[in-house]
Amino acid sequence: MAAKWTLREGVKMDDVTAGEVAKIACALKSLSAYTSLAMESEDAPEDLQVIVDEGLDAMTRIFVW
């Protein structure tokens, strides 16, 4: 069952594209959780956290979470 994502006001995207972008958003959220855990054990480079955070910021401009 796919999660229902709500586009931010003013964002124009067809349902199929929004569904695909939502998959990316889910992956970024998962990667963010992994990165946070990895950073605690120093297994991930700091720039990975920056990249993930930038991706999550981009998704918040598209979706209401």
N, C-alpha and C positions, 0 to 999 in steps of 0.2 A: 504494500500500500504506500503510495507516494504522499509525501507531506504537501499540504496546501500552502503555497507561498503567496504572499500578497505583495504586489508591486507598489512601490511608493507613488504617491500622487505625482502625475506629470510624466511618469515613465511609460513609454509606449513600446510594447513588445507583444508579438502574437503568442498564443498559448503554447505552441510547440517550442518556440525559442525560449520562452520563460521556463518551461519544464527542463530544457537542457541546461540553461544557466543555473537553475535551482540545483541541479546535480553537482555543478561545479561549486556552488555555495556550500552544499553538504560536505563535499570533499575538503574544502578549505577549513570548515569548522572541525572536521576530524583531524586534519593535519595540524591545526592550531592546538588541539588537545594533545596530540602526540608530541609536538614541538615543545610545549610547556613541560611535559614530563621528561623529555630528553634533555632539555636545558637544565633541569634539576640534577640530572646525573652527568651533565657535561658531555653528552654524546653528540650534541648538535652544535654546529657553528652559530654564532650570534646573528649572522646575516640571514640565516634561515628564518628566524623569528621576525625579522624586519620584513622579509618578503611575504610571509604568511599574514602578518598584520596589515600590510598594504592591500593584499587580496581581500581580506575581511572588510577593510574600510571601503573598498570598491563595491562589495556586495551590499553593504549597508546603504549605499547610495541608490541601489536598485530595489532591494527588498526591505519590507518591514519585518523584523524578526521579533 
